[in-house]
Amino acid sequence: MEPLQPLQHFLPQVWFCILGLFLFLYVLLDGFDLGVGILSLTASSEERRGILMTSLGNVWDANETWLVLMGGSLFGAFPLAYATILNALYLPAVIMVVGLILRAVSFEFRENSDRKLLWNITFGTGSFLAALGQGFALGSVFEGITVDAEGHFAGGIWDWLTWRSVIVALTLIQGYVLIGSTYLILKTTGELQDTHYKSAKIATATTLAGAIFITVSTPIVSEQARQQLFTAPSIYIFSTIPLLGLVLVGMLFRSLQKRQENAPLVWTFLLFAVSFIGLGFVIFPNIIPPSVTIYQAAASPSSLVFMLTFIGFLIPIVLFYNIYNYIVFRGKIAGEVHGELQVKSSPVNSSGDV
């Protein structure tokens, strides 16, 4: 027996959790700047749009680090899943990448352009396309991916496009708008802050409606999900997650109604965390729903141990960088003074006045 043979079941589970962590951090961190980008399409003036863009200026590119880490880790830890998923989701991946490229280009060009309208629209459109591509990819998780006996993709190029995947994609977009709105509540003041209290309430309601639909319809449509969720002890845990989600939504609405500044973002983060736990219960132990498990798709134990050693050093470094970045650039985007947008780190009271 090989020395690492006893780890062949444990290591895939560890890497499943690591990939889930990377995806969760990406959705939280890049999710709010995608949401801000989508919200920038609705800004009523160039000054307001400039404040929104400035709130992202020093953090948005670092947020995408987690997407790169997730892609590289998936390739190394589950090569079969990497190949099959990209083959099945080629078009959603292209939509996402095009959106991310449009965002990056327009963000830089806008700063040096006298006529900003084109780049404003491009940035907002790129944010929407990136979120849309990710939403279709998530929808395919609930729909399932058709594979052959060896785990290779055996479906059609449009399998990812169904009426349920469209609803999942729109729900994810609303979730990004929600987290973007709560982030802007934290970063803005005055009328702009009032606007995003309203957008956060609307996005909370629409995200909740989509989440309820996904939660109810998934066990109905997917036999694998029914077997996974409605057997002990999973049924007890799964029944708790929607109830906890409703409690968090209630707390989020309450914090928005009371016009709190920090609490809405915290409750939104917790709501996303609960959603990810629920998604994990739906998928596990599959890496390619509904039939390829993490054990079938995993690389050799020696490769997983080598990657784990490397990633163990990398995760604290990237986390430290992200945390330090947010600490340095904390504070309000206060407004425009002599043509330059100013950032204030002063505490703000509940009325939004500095």
Secondary structure, 3 states (H helix, E strand, C coil): CCCCHHHCCHHHHHHHHHHHHHHHHHHHHHHHHHHHHHHHCCCCCHHHHHHHHHHHCCCHHHHCHHHHHHHHHHHHHCHHHHHHHHHHCHHHHHHHHHHHHHHHHHHHHHHCCCCCHHHHHHHHHHHHHHHHHHHHHHHHHHHCCCECCCCCECCCCCCCCCHHHHHHHHHHHHHHHHHHHHHHHHHCCHHHHHHHHHHHHHHHHHHHHHHHHHHHHHHHHCHHHHHHHCCCCHHHHHHHHHHHHHHHHHHHHHHHHCCCCCHHHHHHHHHHHHHHHHHHHHHCCEEECCCEEHHHHCCCHHHHHHHHHHHHHHHHHHHHHHHHHHHHCCCEEEEEECCEEEEECCCCCCCCCC
